[in-house]
């Protein structure tokens, strides 16, 4: 059975999944969902697929998964024979999972700001931006320490699904009125990620000076 992705082209969370599918050279069937303005993800038809009414959703060999972070884990676990994208070494595995949760938690403040500015969602934009800056400061401090140690990636010597998960809403922060001028290590990391083989940019992502 082919991999099927319920996808919206402008969703950073869907983009995470498309990135890893590309890095792993996996073929898949893309099923576009009219997120805006159609709000197809909130229909009864789609809620039969995901009762939370959220995208992305991935179907693979009889397994149906929601949540981008869970999907990244599944794809890396099943298809990455090298074990580099989801390392099993105890000194790396927990750290990858920690930053994966950070991407699905604290960094989503940048997603909220983007929904406000790009799609007109009614939310507290100042709180969203403030929380996004707080998350970026944590990530930039971590990446600064990594640079001092001679590292490029969030965990270990090879990009992992932690990098894949953290990249989209960081790179798309300008869509939510959030600049990255104060985060030099973060910008270095973004540039390194964008120069990975098989990297595919989505709308809204440009080079970082």
N, C-alpha and C positions, 0 to 999 in steps of 0.2 A: 504494500500500500504506500502511495506517495505521501510525503510530508505535505500537510496543508496548513497554511498560515492565514488566519483571519486578521486583516491588516488595514491600516490607514496610513497613507503615504506621509502625512505630516506629523504623525505620532512619534515622539522620541522613544517611547517604550516599545513600539513595533520596530522602530529602527534598530534598537539593540539586537533584536532577534534576527533581522535581516543581515546585520553586520556579521554575526557569528555564522549564520548559514553561508555567507560568502567566504569568510575565512576558512571554513571547513569544506568548501567546494560541494555543498549539498544542493541538489536540485529539489525544488519544492513548487507546489501549486499555491499561487497567491489568490486569496479570496477577498477582494476589497470590501470594506465596510464603510458606509456613508456616515462618518462620525459627525461632520458639521457641514451644512446646517441640518442634514437629514435626521441625525440622532438615531441612526439605525441600530446602534449598539444598545439602545434602551427599549427596543421593540420586543414583543412577546416571542417573536421568531428567534431573535438572537439570544434572549434570556434562556431559551431552551438549550442553547449551546453553552452559555455562561450565565448562570443566575445572578451574578454580580453586575452584569451589563457593562463589562469592561473589555478592552482590547489591550494586548493581543491575546489570541487563543491559538494553540498549536495542536494539531492532530497528527499522530505518528503511530502507525501500526496498531491501531485500536486504542491508543492512549490519548486522552484529551487533557491538555494542561492550560490553565490560566496563570497569569502573573509572569511578567517578563523574566524576573530573576529565576523562577522555577524552571522556565523554559530553557534559559541559558544553561542551567545545571544539567538538565536532561540531555540537551544536544551535546554538550561537552563530554558527559559521562558515557553516552552511547556511541558517539561517532569520532571522538578525538583519540585515535589510537596512541598518539604520542604522550598523552597525559599532561601536555603543557598548559592547555587552556584551563584545566581544573586539576591542579597538582594534588596528588594524594599524600605527599610527605607531610607528616604532622606539623612541622615547623612552618608550612605554607598554607595547608588546607584551611585551618581555622581563620587565618588572616584574610584569605580570599573570601570566605563566607562572611566575615565581619564587614568588609567593604562592599560586598554584594548587598547586604542588608542596609548599609548606609545609602547606597544608590537608590534602593526602593523606599527609603524613609526620608532622611534629612534632605537629600538632594532633590526630592520631589517638590520642594518649595520653589525651585527654579521652574519646574513644570507648571506650577500654579500661576506664577507670574506670567508665563508665556500664554497660558489659556486666557488670562485676563486681557493681555495686550493684543494678542493675535486673533482670538475668537470671541472676545467680548464677554467672558464669563464674569459674573457678579461675585467678587470676593474681595477680601481685604488685601489690596495690592501692596500696601506699605509693609504689612506683616510678612507677606510672602517674600518680598525683596529682602527684608531684614534677615529672615531665616535663611534665605538662599546665600546671602553674604556670609552668614555665620558658618554654613556648611562649606562654602568655598574656602574660608579661612582655615578650617580644619584640614581640608584636603591639600591646600597649598602648603601648610606647615609640614604635613606628612611628606609631600613630594620634595620639599626643600631638604628635609633630613635624608631622603633617599638620594638626592643629588650629591649631598656631602659624602655619602657612603659609596658613591659611584654608580648608583642605580638609576634606571630610567622609568621603570614601571611601578605600579602601586604595590605589588608584591612580587618578589623574586626577580629573576633575570630574563623572563619572557613575559610578554603580555598575557594576561589571564582574563577570565570572564569578569573579574573585578574591574578591569580597565574598560571592557566592553560595556558593562552596566553603567559606569560612571561617566562615560564619554558623552552620550547624546545631549542630556539636559545641561551639561556644562558648556559644551560647544554651541548650544542653541540659546545661551543665556541672554544674548542681546535681543532676542525676540521678546523677552520679558522686561526689557529696560534695565538689564543688569550688566554693567561693564566688568571686564576682567583685568583692568589696568593695574590693580593693586596685587595681582597674584602671578608673579613672574614664573614661579616653578610650575604652576598650573598651565600657563601658556606654553611652556617648554614641553610639557607632557602632551598637550593637545597636538602640538606640531609633530612630535614623534609618532603619535598614534595615527595621524593623517598620512604619514609616510610609510605605513605598513603595507606590504604587498597585499593586494586584493581589497584595500580600503575603498569604500564607495561612499561618497558624500551624498547627503540628502539636501533638499532645499533649505536654505537658511544658514548653512555652514560654509564658512570661508576661511582662508588662511589667517593665522594669528601672528601679528607682528611682535 
